[in-house]
Amino acid sequence: MEEPKSIEDLIFADAISASGLKRTQSMYEPHKYPHHCSMCGEMHSEYKLKLPYVENLGSETPYIFICEDCFNELEV
């Protein structure tokens, strides 16, 4: 995985590190409502962060919605 590049990347990495979690594909589930991918900004995201992770990291968590390309970049 690449080093964080943006402030959002750094905030997300810090939140994951503080909670003892690692960002993986298993943290996400498919969804059917359109949202922008919060990782790359594409118009349509296919995955959303599972509710337990949103509750643990807060409602302002970066990368709640991600597209398939970004999902495939995460570790399994």
PyMOL commands that set and color helices and strands:
alter all, ss='L'
color gray80, all
select helices_A, chain A and resi 7-19+25-27+51-57+68-73
alter helices_A, ss='H'
color red, helices_A
select strands_A, chain A and resi 28-30+47-49+65-66
alter strands_A, ss='S'
color yellow, strands_A
deselect
rebuild
show_as cartoon
